[in-house]
Amino acid sequence: MRTFKIISLIFLLIFSVSILKAQSQAALQMLYLNPSPRLNGLGMVGTSLPNDDPFGFYYNPAQLGHFSQTNNLSYELYPSNVNWLNLNLLTYRNSAVDIGYNFKNELNGLSLSAGFGYIHSKLNYGTFTSRDASAQNSLYSYNSYDEFDAYSLGIGIDYYIQFNIGITYKSINSFLGVEPIMNTAQLKNITAKPTTIDYGFLLTVPVVKLIDHDYKFYLLQNIPAVPYFNFSIGYSRLNQGGEVSYIDPSQSDPLPRTARLGYTLSTGLDIKLNNNLFRLFGYDFTVDADNLLVNPIEGFGPVTYKSGIGDINIGRNLFELKSDKNVVVHKGHEFNLFETFSVLIGRFDGSGFYNDESNGIGFRLKGIFTLLKSYTNNRYFNFIADHFDIQYYSTKLDFGSGIESKFEGINFSFYGFEF
């Protein structure tokens, strides 16, 4: 048990501080983390910001409905492990793949789409060694980690407004360590394998298109310009499930069931270059509020949960942008130029976070491909421009005092294929 006590102490130090979330009444706080480098750069958002990020469905599986409206296949990976919290002790690594298809050709123009997503996530706590009483001899070693596989399905329909719903199933493997079985030479794994369900919806209103679907004006040299302004609302409930126990089922802990509610304002200007739509600039402002739905556990009483949106107050948390001891408020700004370069700025505060910051940059090839296609006439290159994109993001979560996590992600995307 000496080894188990050491690991328990390490976990307590890591997870009870505010860096993950000060919610000691729930286990497996790793499930709170967002694996997306881009969305982390925006303050760990993702409930209401429509996106084509392969990790984008983690905070709201309805994102796959939006993804599948225009995308067929997208894959993202980390080129290297994340040095979690800059401690040189924990490593965090993720990969994701999304598949989507729009059935509008089969449905006489009705833009109904479906998407499937998969994420593998692993937070590795390192290798531990148990030694004898003299501390000179090694008895056994093991690697401790939390990991999960997430399988998600989303459906979207675009008919004046875009409405998306989705659901995610997560299979979790939490390996805390091993301990010797009394009076034997065998070891017993200290492990838990719970499962959870996420679900959510995402609604996007294209305000300019609703007012005038064909509205445009002209820039220099009679270049058509099409402004856009969209308003999105997203809601999700994450980690719906029972309880988790490593050793004694009578001393189990609840999973971090969470409600997230948010909205996004998106605006910008598209121009047409030789009939090719090119985004000159874009800006997104997104807000998420989240609340752990596990009620404080008193003594040995049963676990109870809050309903609906929990303690989230729409006026205070989402519009006044004020957090509190129960609700985390996430705010993100993304500035995009020429569909090529992005600047990301975010903040998150409340329920164990203290006005912490995030930031990052992004690059993508889509804008360059569109420009080249507009002024060339090569059918091979045009095919690449119409169906292929690469994105790169480098972002950081900054918790102050040198405690930070840096992320890098490379995203390969394929779109525009019809059957």
N, C-alpha and C positions, 0 to 999 in steps of 0.2 A: 504493500500500500504506500510505501515511501515515494515511489515514482508517481503514483496517481495523485498524491497530495502536492507534489511539486508542480505537476502539470495543471492541477486545479488552481494553484496559486497564480501561475502564469496567465491562465485564461481569465482569472478574476481581474488581474491587473490590466490586461488588454481590453477586456470587454466592459468593465465597470466604469472606466473613464469615459469622458464625453466624446471621444474620437469616433466611436461607432454610434452609440446612442445610449443615453443613460436610462435604460429600461430594464432593470434587473429582473422583472417578473416574467421575462420571456427568454427562451433559449435560442440558440442558433442565430445570433445577431448578424452573422455573415449574410443571411438572406436579405438584409436591409440594403446591402451595398448595390450600387448600380455598376454593371460590368462595362457600360458604354463609355469609351474615352470622350466622345463628343458631348454626351449628355452630362457627364461629370463636369466638364468644363463650363457648363451652364448652371452649375449649382445643384447637381444631382436631380434634375428634372426628368420629365418623360411621360407624364400622365396626359397632357393635353397638347403637346407640341407635335403636329403631324410631321413624320419623318420617314426616311427610307433607310435608316440605320439598321443593320442586322440585329444589333442588341436592343433596338428601339422598343420592342414589345415587352421588355422585362418589367417595367412599371405599369404597363397597360397593354394586355394582349390584343386589344382592339386596334392597335397600331398596325397590325398585319393586314387588316382590311384596307387601310389607307395605302400601305406598301404595295399591295397586290393590284391596286388600280392602274399603276403605271410600270411596275417592276416584275421581272420574271425570276431572277436569281441574284442573290447577293451573299457574299461570304466575307467575314471579317475575322482577323486574328491579331494577337499581340506579337510583334516581332521579338519581344523579350519579356521576361517576368517583371511584374511591378514589385519594386522594393517597398512593401506596404509600410506606411508611416515612416519611411526612411530609417528603419531600425536595423537593417541588415540581418533580420531574423525571420521575418515572415515574407512569403512570396505569394503573389496573386496573379492568376493567369486565366484567360477566357478565350473562347472562340464561339462563333455563331454562324448559322446559315439560314437564309430565308428563301422560300420558293413561293411565287405568286402567279396568278393568271386572271385576266379579265375576260369574261364570257360575253362581251358585248356583241361580237360577231355572231355568236350562236343564239343570242337573245334579241335579235333585230334592233341593236343599238342600245339596249338597256345596259348601263354600266354596272354590272354586278360582278364582283371579284371575290376570290378566296385566296388566302395565304397560309402557309405552314412555316413555322419557325422552330429552330432548335438552338439551345445554348448549353455549352458545357463550361462550368465555372469551378475553380478550385482555389481555396485559400490554404496554403501549406504552412504549418507552424514549425516545421523543422524536424530534425532528428534528435531524439532523446536517448540517453544511455542510462541504464540502471547499474549501479555498482554495489559491491558488497560493503559490509560494515566498515572496512578499512579504507574504503573509497579508492583503493588501488586497482582492483580487478573489475573488469566489465562483466556483467552477467548477461545482459541482452540489450539490444537497441531496436528502435522502431521509429517510423515516421508518422507524425500526427497531422491531421488535416480535416477540413470540411469541404465537401464537393456536392454538386448537384447536376442533374440533367433536366433541362426544361423543354417540354414539347408543347407547342402552342398552335392554335387554329384561330384565324380571324376572317371575318366576312365583311365586305364593304359594298355599299350601293351609293352611286352618285346620281341623284335625280333632283336638280335644283340645289339641294344641299347634300353634303356627304355624311352618311351615317355608317358607323363601324361598330361591330361588337367582336369580342374575342374571349377565349378561355385558354388557360395554361395549366398543364399538369407537371409538377416537379417531383422527381425522385431524388431523395437526399441520402448521402452517405457521410455520416459524421464519425470519424475514427479518432477517439480521444487518446488511446494508448492501449497498453496491456498490463496485466497484473498476474502474478503467479497464483496458481491454484494450490491451496493449502495442502501440505503433506504430499505434494507431487512435484514432478519436474516440468509440468505442463504450464502453458500460459493461456490466459483468457483475454479475449479482445474486449476492450471497453468501447462499445460502438452502438450507434443508433441509426436506423434507416426509416425515418418517417417519410410521408408523402404529403403534398399540399396541392391546393387548387387556387388559381387566380382567375378573376374575370373582370371585365370592364367594358365601357363604351366610350366612343369618341365622336363628337359632332362638330362639323366644320361648316360655317356659313360664309360663302363667297359674296360679300356685301356688294362690291362693285358689279359683279356679274348679275346679281339679282335685280339691281337697279337698271342696268343697261348691258345686256349680254354682249353687244357688239361695240361698246364704247372704246374709242381710241382717239389720239390726237397725233400731230406730226411734229417731229423734231427737224433739225437741219437736214437739208437734202431730201426732204419728204420721207423721212424714215418713220413708219408707223410705231407709235408707242402705246402700250397697253398697261395702265396702272392696275394694281390689285390691292385689295384690303380684305383679309379673312379674319373671322373670329371663331375660335375653337374652344370647346368645353370637353373635358375628360374626367372620368371617374373610374376608379378601380378598387377592388378589395383583393388584398394579396395575402398569401400564406394561410388560406382557409384549411384547417386541419385540426387534428386532435392535439395530443401532447407527446413529448419526447422523454424517454428514460434511458439512461446508460447502464444502470446497475439494478436499482430497486424500482419496480413499477409504481410502488406506493409513494415514491418521491419524484414523480415526473414533473416536468415543467411545460408550460404552454409554448406553442410556436408563436413567432412574432406576427400575428394577424394584424394587418394594417389597412386603414382606409386612406386613399389619396384622391384629392379633388383639385382641379386646376383649370386655368384658362390661358389662351395664347392669342396675342394680337400680331398679325403678320401683314406687312405691307412692303411695297417695292414697285419696280418698274421693269416691264419686259418690252423689248423692241424686236421688230422683225427685220432681219437682214436677208434679203433675197428669199423671203418666205420661210426663213428659219427663225424660230422664236429663241431669243437670247435674253437672259436676265441681266439687266444692266446693274441693278443693285437690289438688295433685299434686307429687311430688318425684322427680327422676331423678338417680341417681349413675352416671356412665359413665366407663369406663377404656379407653383404647386404647394399645397398644404397637406401634411400627412399626420396621422394620429394612430398610435398603437392602441388597438381595440381591446387589449387584455386589461381587465379591471385589476386593481391592486389585490393581491392575494393575502388574506388575513388568516394567520395560523395555518391550520390544516384544512381549511374550508375548500369547497369546490372552485374550479376555475370558471369565471363568468366573463362575458364579452359585451362590449358596447355594440349597438346596432347602427345601421345607416352610415353616416359620416362621422360618428363618434363625437369627439369634442371639437371638431372643426367648426369655427364660427365664420360664416361666409363674409359678413361685413368686416369683422376685425382682421381675420387672417388673410383673406383673399383680396380685399379692396383697400383696407388700410395698411396691409402688408406688415401687420404686427404679429409676432409670435408670442408664445407663452410656455409655461412649464410642461404642457401636454401636447402642444402642436408645433411641428417644425414648418417654417415657411421657407420655400426655395424660390429664388428669383434669378432669371437668366436673360441676358441680352446677346443676340447673335447678329453681327454685321457681315454681310456678304457682298463682295464686289465681283462682277463679271463671271459669276458661277465658277470662280477659280480660287478666291482667297477669302477666308472667314476669320473673324476675331470673336472670341467667346469670353464673356464675363459673367460671373455668377456669385451669389451669396446664399447662405443658408443659416438659419438661426432658430433657437428654441429647443426645448426638451433635450438638453444635453449639449447642444451646439451653441457657440457664442459668437454670432456674427462672423462665421468663418467664410473664407473666400475660395473662389475657383477661377481659373482662367485658361486660355489656350488659343491655339491657332489651327486652322484647317486648310488643306489644299485639295483641289480636285481638277480632273482633266476635262470635265464636260464642257466648260466654257471655252477652252482652247479648241477642242474638237469642233464645237459649233461655229466658232469664228472661221476656222480653216475650211470647214465644209461650205460656208457661205460664199467663199471666194475661190474655191477650187472646183474642179469637175472630174474627180477621180472616183469611180464607182466603188472601188475597194476601200478607199478612205472614207467615203460617205457611209458605207456599211458599218465601219467601226464607230464613226461618230453617232450613228443612229442607235447603236446597240450596246455600247461598251463604255464603262467609266471606272476610274480608280480614284479613291479618296484616301487622304492621310490626315490624321489628327494627332496633335501633341497637346496634352492638357495636364492640369495639376489641381489637386485638392490641397488647400493650405489651411492647416489647423492652428497655425501660429507656433512660435518658439522653435522653428525648424522642423516641426512635425508635419510632414507632407507626403503625398503619394503622387507620383508622376505616371501618366498613362501615354501609351502610343498605340495607335490602331491603324491597320491598313485594310481598306474595304475594296473588294472587286465586285462590280455590278454589271448585270446583263439585263436589258430591257427592250421593249418594242417588238418582241416576237409574237406573232399571231399564227393560229393554225386554222 
